[in-house]
């Protein structure tokens, strides 16, 4: 199969002129030169070195060797314990490849995500271990935290490890734990001391940019996702993302459109996915966009209050909940319709006759793909009539390869936009503030 690429359509719908777009591109020329040096240098000494992950063969081999210890029967569950950048990427890819009703099918192994301290969820997860797991080899506990001190992650890890230990003994439970963290961090050293399995994350790669590292690749590999295709997709456009040509670089195009839309007082960025299996992809992108770009100060220390508020909408679900606001409410939103026109072999046709056939004319014998395409087309026509700005991000298919392209596209779009705004897209000082306050309150409990 010949590989295509994701395309960005914006002309005539973004309500931005070609002259405006062309005027912004030179502002990124120095940064593009810097990124080319990062790729050529091949050392993880700056946050932008996430660009090196897709073709880091040594790191991939470590991940593959670790997965090889656990792959195959009787593995039933991969429990990923992490929050934010530590689990959103893996969950996004997993949910896209295995949509929500797949959990009802007998396929194994399945991925479970423990990402918050909800006592009701934890009670159910404990019961899964206590009642559904009869052999320690049926479960992997993948604890992911770069710092090793994230309250939610460590609390969940302690409870789940205790549940495993009570059933199989501490030594056996330790053998079923894989820690993914910064190499030589306190957590790394503790894991080695306790004889747990460990996988490294390059120190300067931030969590929300780490999906092509063991953070995302290891659990997805165990779950049966074709991670080689996912990584190949991410790598396939890296050269294009370093180009200063709008026709070659979709991330450059996206970031410039974002920048100009924001200048027109469009402060809300609506990612409108017309595939419900991409909802978690949207949530991954929401964190990436919000945490990277929502900054009080710019790089010079001046107050900036930068950012666009990211929304995640789903077609057709949110046509019946949110689109009234989008079409009739304040004109403060910029929309990105994200979809694929190719569902592959997954065709479902409407029966030619049915007791319900008189209720909605013209759908008998039509397939779902045509229905979705008509609804999407009608939605975009409504946006045009209302003169609401939007772009289209078109994926050739929903598979690992094009998901890899999309993830790299959004990371590059984010760092380009951060550079245009003059903010650091890699720190998260306000998040650190809540963590510190939470730890102080815990001491008083």
C-alpha positions as semicolon CSV with decimal commas, in nm:
position;residue;x (nm);y (nm);z (nm)
1;X;0,000;0,000;0,000
2;X;0,139;0,339;-0,097
3;X;0,166;0,576;0,196
4;X;0,000;0,915;0,174
5;X;0,015;1,197;0,424
6;X;-0,215;1,401;0,640
7;X;-0,333;1,715;0,464
8;X;-0,446;2,052;0,597
9;X;-0,720;2,236;0,408
10;X;-0,769;2,599;0,499
11;X;-0,806;2,814;0,187
12;X;-1,146;2,982;0,160
13;X;-1,254;2,856;0,505
14;X;-0,997;2,986;0,757
15;X;-1,088;3,343;0,658
16;X;-0,719;3,429;0,640
17;X;-0,545;3,557;0,328
18;X;-0,241;3,400;0,166
19;X;-0,058;3,730;0,218
20;X;-0,119;3,710;0,593
21;X;0,004;3,353;0,605
22;X;0,317;3,425;0,404
23;X;0,405;3,722;0,626
24;X;0,430;3,502;0,937
25;X;0,647;3,220;0,803
26;X;0,977;3,417;0,819
27;X;0,924;3,460;1,195
28;X;0,999;3,089;1,235
29;X;1,307;3,068;1,011
30;X;1,561;3,080;1,298
31;X;1,369;2,824;1,500
32;X;1,349;2,588;1,202
33;X;1,726;2,617;1,169
34;X;1,765;2,531;1,536
35;X;1,541;2,224;1,501
36;X;1,749;2,100;1,208
37;X;2,059;2,125;1,431
38;X;1,881;1,926;1,703
39;X;1,811;1,643;1,460
40;X;2,164;1,648;1,319
41;X;2,328;1,661;1,662
42;X;2,127;1,361;1,791
43;X;2,170;1,425;2,163
44;X;1,891;1,459;2,417
45;X;2,012;1,789;2,558
46;X;1,712;2,013;2,480
47;X;1,335;1,958;2,511
48;X;1,298;1,964;2,132
49;X;1,493;1,639;2,122
50;X;1,158;1,456;2,125
51;X;1,220;1,476;1,749
52;X;1,485;1,206;1,790
53;X;1,255;0,944;1,941
54;X;1,105;0,790;1,625
55;X;1,442;0,670;1,494
56;X;1,619;0,603;1,822
57;X;1,695;0,238;1,745
58;X;1,878;0,178;2,072
59;X;1,584;0,295;2,283
60;X;1,339;0,097;2,069
61;X;1,548;-0,217;2,112
62;X;1,543;-0,175;2,491
63;X;1,166;-0,141;2,478
64;X;1,128;-0,440;2,249
65;X;1,348;-0,657;2,472
66;X;1,146;-0,560;2,778
67;X;0,817;-0,635;2,602
68;X;0,958;-0,970;2,491
69;X;0,976;-1,078;2,855
70;X;0,599;-1,049;2,892
71;X;0,443;-1,095;2,546
72;X;0,215;-1,386;2,470
73;X;-0,021;-1,605;2,667
74;X;-0,143;-1,588;2,933
75;X;-0,114;-1,203;2,952
76;X;-0,465;-1,062;2,999
77;X;-0,423;-0,709;3,136
78;X;-0,172;-0,426;3,102
79;X;-0,249;-0,178;3,379
80;X;-0,096;0,160;3,300
81;X;-0,054;0,374;3,611
82;X;0,017;0,734;3,518
83;X;-0,148;1,068;3,459
84;X;-0,127;1,339;3,193
85;X;0,161;1,289;2,953
86;X;0,244;0,959;3,122
87;X;-0,068;0,784;2,997
88;X;-0,274;1,003;2,761
89;X;-0,065;0,919;2,454
90;X;-0,084;0,543;2,499
91;X;-0,455;0,561;2,579
92;X;-0,520;0,777;2,273
93;X;-0,355;0,532;2,034
94;X;-0,511;0,229;2,205
95;X;-0,864;0,373;2,195
96;X;-0,823;0,472;1,829
97;X;-0,712;0,122;1,725
98;X;-0,951;-0,064;1,958
99;X;-1,276;0,139;1,982
100;X;-1,487;0,135;2,300
101;X;-1,703;-0,173;2,239
102;X;-1,391;-0,382;2,174
103;X;-1,360;-0,432;2,548
104;X;-1,663;-0,664;2,528
105;X;-1,484;-0,899;2,287
106;X;-1,262;-1,186;2,407
107;X;-0,937;-1,044;2,262
108;X;-0,639;-1,028;2,502
109;X;-0,448;-0,852;2,638
110;X;-0,647;-0,540;2,720
111;X;-0,511;-0,210;2,851
112;X;-0,656;-0,055;3,165
113;X;-0,565;0,298;3,271
114;X;-0,537;0,402;3,635
115;X;-0,498;0,778;3,617
116;X;-0,678;0,937;3,911
117;X;-0,747;0,866;4,279
118;X;-1,114;0,783;4,238
119;X;-1,191;0,532;4,515
120;X;-1,479;0,370;4,325
121;X;-1,262;0,307;4,019
122;X;-0,980;0,174;4,234
123;X;-1,213;-0,067;4,411
124;X;-1,319;-0,212;4,076
125;X;-0,960;-0,237;3,955
126;X;-0,866;-0,421;4,275
127;X;-1,151;-0,666;4,209
128;X;-1,023;-0,725;3,856
129;X;-0,691;-0,836;4,005
130;X;-0,848;-1,034;4,289
131;X;-1,120;-1,210;4,087
132;X;-1,011;-1,216;3,720
133;X;-0,639;-1,287;3,753
134;X;-0,543;-1,639;3,853
135;X;-0,178;-1,637;3,749
136;X;0,066;-1,350;3,803
137;X;0,172;-1,381;3,439
138;X;-0,174;-1,256;3,338
139;X;-0,097;-0,898;3,443
140;X;0,163;-0,624;3,399
141;X;0,170;-0,314;3,617
142;X;0,337;-0,036;3,416
143;X;0,401;0,260;3,648
144;X;0,494;0,573;3,452
145;X;0,614;0,899;3,605
146;X;0,915;1,105;3,504
147;X;0,954;1,266;3,842
148;X;0,863;0,964;4,052
149;X;0,678;1,192;4,293
150;X;0,338;1,242;4,126
151;X;0,086;1,196;4,409
152;X;-0,190;1,035;4,202
153;X;0,043;0,788;4,031
154;X;0,234;0,674;4,338
155;X;-0,084;0,638;4,544
156;X;-0,244;0,415;4,279
157;X;0,078;0,218;4,232
158;X;0,101;0,146;4,604
159;X;-0,256;0,017;4,622
160;X;-0,232;-0,199;4,310
161;X;0,107;-0,339;4,407
162;X;-0,027;-0,432;4,751
163;X;-0,320;-0,610;4,584
164;X;-0,081;-0,808;4,364
165;X;0,149;-0,886;4,658
166;X;-0,139;-1,012;4,871
167;X;-0,237;-1,257;4,599
168;X;0,100;-1,371;4,462
169;X;0,364;-1,264;4,714
170;X;0,593;-0,962;4,705
171;X;0,874;-1,116;4,502
172;X;0,640;-1,234;4,227
173;X;0,454;-0,902;4,229
174;X;0,782;-0,713;4,185
175;X;0,859;-0,922;3,876
176;X;0,533;-0,805;3,716
177;X;0,605;-0,434;3,762
178;X;0,769;-0,222;3,492
179;X;0,876;0,128;3,594
180;X;0,912;0,391;3,320
181;X;1,092;0,701;3,442
182;X;1,393;0,929;3,399
183;X;1,714;0,729;3,398
184;X;1,902;0,768;3,728
185;X;1,611;0,944;3,897
186;X;1,525;0,852;4,257
187;X;1,242;0,636;4,124
188;X;1,480;0,461;3,883
189;X;1,725;0,384;4,162
190;X;1,448;0,257;4,390
191;X;1,318;0,028;4,115
192;X;1,661;-0,123;4,061
193;X;1,712;-0,163;4,434
194;X;1,383;-0,354;4,460
195;X;1,467;-0,559;4,147
196;X;1,180;-0,421;3,941
197;X;1,196;-0,387;3,564
198;X;1,285;-0,037;3,440
199;X;1,263;0,152;3,112
200;X;1,418;0,496;3,055
201;X;1,269;0,819;2,929
202;X;1,531;1,065;2,799
203;X;1,557;1,328;3,074
204;X;1,490;1,633;2,858
205;X;1,186;1,486;2,683
206;X;0,873;1,614;2,857
207;X;0,585;1,382;2,937
208;X;0,342;1,529;2,686
209;X;0,605;1,490;2,410
210;X;0,699;1,134;2,507
211;X;0,451;0,912;2,319
212;X;0,724;0,781;2,083
213;X;0,937;0,680;2,384
214;X;0,884;0,374;2,609
215;X;0,608;0,578;2,780
216;X;0,380;0,507;2,485
217;X;0,557;0,236;2,288
218;X;0,601;-0,027;2,563
219;X;0,237;-0,071;2,674
220;X;0,109;-0,037;2,318
221;X;0,353;-0,305;2,202
222;X;0,221;-0,542;2,469
223;X;-0,139;-0,463;2,368
224;X;-0,086;-0,571;2,009
225;X;-0,069;-0,227;1,847
226;X;0,163;-0,211;1,547
227;X;0,408;0,031;1,707
228;X;0,657;-0,002;1,420
229;X;0,397;0,153;1,189
230;X;0,309;0,417;1,450
231;X;0,674;0,519;1,483
232;X;0,724;0,507;1,106
233;X;0,432;0,746;1,066
234;X;0,585;0,989;1,313
235;X;0,919;0,970;1,136
236;X;0,775;0,999;0,785
237;X;0,698;1,370;0,813
238;X;0,986;1,481;1,032
239;X;1,183;1,613;0,736
240;X;0,879;1,798;0,606
241;X;0,821;1,950;0,950
242;X;1,167;2,109;0,932
243;X;1,091;2,277;0,598
244;X;0,999;2,644;0,563
245;X;0,764;2,562;0,276
246;X;0,392;2,586;0,353
247;X;0,314;2,335;0,081
248;X;0,551;2,079;0,235
249;X;0,506;2,147;0,607
250;X;0,153;2,093;0,743
251;X;0,264;2,174;1,099
252;X;0,396;2,510;0,984
253;X;0,068;2,578;0,805
254;X;-0,136;2,482;1,113
255;X;0,065;2,692;1,355
256;X;0,054;3,001;1,134
257;X;-0,323;2,968;1,094
258;X;-0,355;2,927;1,473
259;X;-0,141;3,235;1,530
260;X;-0,336;3,454;1,287
261;X;-0,672;3,327;1,415
262;X;-0,572;3,419;1,769
263;X;-0,476;3,767;1,651
264;X;-0,835;3,800;1,526
265;X;-0,956;3,739;1,885
266;X;-1,049;3,375;1,832
267;X;-0,947;3,251;2,176
268;X;-1,111;2,906;2,169
269;X;-0,969;2,627;1,953
270;X;-1,229;2,359;1,885
271;X;-1,088;2,024;1,771
272;X;-1,396;1,864;1,610
273;X;-1,332;1,492;1,551
274;X;-1,573;1,305;1,325
275;X;-1,462;0,966;1,459
276;X;-1,563;0,884;1,816
277;X;-1,265;0,649;1,852
278;X;-1,043;0,959;1,833
279;X;-1,188;1,118;2,148
280;X;-0,882;1,019;2,353
281;X;-0,657;1,152;2,075
282;X;-0,837;1,481;2,126
283;X;-0,780;1,469;2,502
284;X;-0,410;1,400;2,445
285;X;-0,394;1,702;2,215
286;X;-0,592;1,912;2,461
287;X;-0,330;1,857;2,731
288;X;-0,047;1,917;2,484
289;X;-0,197;2,246;2,367
290;X;-0,319;2,378;2,703
291;X;-0,022;2,286;2,922
292;X;0,237;2,385;2,662
293;X;0,093;2,720;2,560
294;X;-0,115;2,851;2,851
295;X;0,155;3,071;3,005
296;X;0,143;3,378;3,226
297;X;0,490;3,492;3,125
298;X;0,682;3,490;2,799
299;X;1,045;3,382;2,769
300;X;1,162;3,732;2,861
301;X;0,967;3,733;3,185
302;X;0,698;3,972;3,064
303;X;0,333;3,906;3,142
304;X;0,178;3,742;2,836
305;X;-0,127;3,543;2,948
306;X;-0,082;3,340;2,632
307;X;-0,302;3,059;2,511
308;X;-0,612;2,945;2,328
309;X;-0,860;2,731;2,520
310;X;-0,874;2,388;2,349
311;X;-1,206;2,206;2,317
312;X;-1,265;1,847;2,206
313;X;-1,590;1,790;2,016
314;X;-1,720;1,469;1,858
315;X;-1,923;1,428;1,544
316;X;-2,197;1,342;1,535
317;X;-2,254;1,334;1,913
318;X;-2,190;1,703;1,972
319;X;-2,404;1,814;1,682
320;X;-2,684;1,735;1,927
321;X;-2,528;1,903;2,230
322;X;-2,282;2,179;2,137
323;X;-2,329;2,287;1,777
324;X;-2,617;2,522;1,861
325;X;-2,368;2,722;2,067
326;X;-2,096;2,693;1,802
327;X;-2,323;2,820;1,524
328;X;-2,541;3,062;1,719
329;X;-2,322;3,176;2,007
330;X;-2,021;3,409;2,040
331;X;-1,789;3,420;1,741
332;X;-1,480;3,353;1,952
333;X;-1,396;3,005;1,822
334;X;-1,166;2,861;1,561
335;X;-1,257;2,507;1,450
336;X;-1,045;2,223;1,316
337;X;-1,252;1,942;1,161
338;X;-1,048;1,622;1,189
339;X;-1,162;1,319;0,991
340;X;-1,083;1,043;0,745
341;X;-1,284;0,968;0,433
342;X;-1,167;0,606;0,426
343;X;-1,300;0,357;0,680
344;X;-1,111;0,071;0,515
345;X;-1,304;-0,255;0,526
346;X;-1,536;-0,136;0,803
347;X;-1,855;-0,081;0,602
348;X;-2,198;-0,111;0,764
349;X;-2,495;-0,073;0,531
350;X;-2,853;0,018;0,617
351;X;-3,095;-0,268;0,534
352;X;-3,300;-0,210;0,217
353;X;-3,623;-0,256;0,413
354;X;-3,714;-0,215;0,778
355;X;-4,009;-0,136;1,005
356;X;-3,843;0,207;1,049
357;X;-3,787;0,285;0,680
358;X;-4,059;0,549;0,652
359;X;-3,921;0,758;0,940
360;X;-3,609;0,894;0,766
361;X;-3,629;0,902;0,385
362;X;-3,330;0,830;0,162
363;X;-3,120;0,620;0,400
364;X;-3,227;0,266;0,297
365;X;-2,933;0,073;0,148
366;X;-2,692;0,360;0,222
367;X;-2,376;0,280;0,418
368;X;-2,266;0,453;0,736
369;X;-1,966;0,609;0,563
370;X;-2,196;0,801;0,328
371;X;-2,417;0,909;0,616
372;X;-2,118;1,039;0,815
373;X;-1,977;1,214;0,507
374;X;-2,311;1,385;0,443
375;X;-2,341;1,502;0,802
376;X;-1,983;1,631;0,806
377;X;-2,037;1,809;0,475
378;X;-2,358;1,963;0,601
379;X;-2,187;2,081;0,918
380;X;-1,909;2,252;0,725
381;X;-2,163;2,412;0,490
382;X;-2,338;2,558;0,795
383;X;-2,006;2,700;0,917
384;X;-1,951;2,861;0,576
385;X;-2,298;3,015;0,576
386;X;-2,235;3,161;0,922
387;X;-1,889;3,282;0,812
388;X;-1,725;3,087;1,094
389;X;-1,356;3,012;1,035
390;X;-1,237;2,653;1,017
391;X;-0,972;2,424;0,873
392;X;-0,980;2,056;0,788
393;X;-0,724;1,795;0,894
394;X;-0,771;1,491;0,671
395;X;-0,621;1,153;0,762
396;X;-0,602;0,901;0,476
397;X;-0,712;0,628;0,721
398;X;-0,743;0,571;1,094
399;X;-0,449;0,338;1,154
400;X;-0,118;0,333;1,337
401;X;0,080;0,496;1,057
402;X;-0,140;0,801;1,019
403;X;-0,189;0,831;1,393
404;X;0,191;0,856;1,414
405;X;0,179;1,137;1,160
406;X;-0,097;1,314;1,351
407;X;0,083;1,297;1,687
408;X;0,402;1,441;1,541
409;X;0,200;1,705;1,355
410;X;0,035;1,828;1,675
411;X;0,360;1,835;1,871
412;X;0,529;2,038;1,599
413;X;0,228;2,269;1,560
414;X;0,246;2,334;1,936
415;X;0,616;2,417;1,953
416;X;0,590;2,641;1,646
417;X;0,301;2,832;1,799
418;X;0,489;2,864;2,128
419;X;0,780;3,014;1,938
420;X;0,551;3,260;1,759
421;X;0,402;3,367;2,092
422;X;0,742;3,383;2,257
423;X;0,650;3,137;2,535
424;X;0,822;2,823;2,657
425;X;0,612;2,528;2,534
426;X;0,790;2,280;2,762
427;X;0,743;2,402;3,119
428;X;0,429;2,391;3,335
429;X;0,494;2,616;3,636
430;X;0,130;2,651;3,738
431;X;0,090;2,272;3,749
432;X;0,388;2,249;3,981
433;X;0,215;2,502;4,205
434;X;-0,092;2,284;4,260
435;X;0,129;1,979;4,327
436;X;0,319;2,165;4,598
437;X;-0,003;2,289;4,760
438;X;-0,153;1,938;4,752
439;X;0,151;1,790;4,926
440;X;0,129;2,054;5,198
441;X;-0,237;1,975;5,257
442;X;-0,164;1,602;5,268
443;X;0,075;1,660;5,558
444;X;-0,212;1,810;5,756
445;X;-0,461;1,529;5,691
